[in-house]
């Protein structure tokens, strides 16, 4: 199962995750982790809105040959779907290959740092 770990955390914690992964990789561990870090909860909530999560689920389960085709499949306005795709792609949660879109994650795990 492939998963992406989404964090609300500071730059320092993001750096510590990187250094930890670097040490594990240089120690011979096979590294297959994906992390996305948001610096504040509002940014994460805006990026992972219910509509965008629905879009990610649809792309994961059905794929999408194009944004236009995705908008038609979701029965949503093209412009809004295009904006959602751009935001999810910028966050690294949606992958584009030409026109084709994929969401290569079976699971999205979110964590919010309290300290």
Buried (B, 14 or more C-beta within 10 A) or exposed (E): EEEBBBBBBEEEEBEEBEEEBEEEEEEEEEEEEBBBBBEEEEEBEEBBEEEBBEBBEBBBEEBBEEBEBBBEBBEBEEEEBBEBBEBBEEBEBBBBEEEEBEBEBEEBEEEEEEE
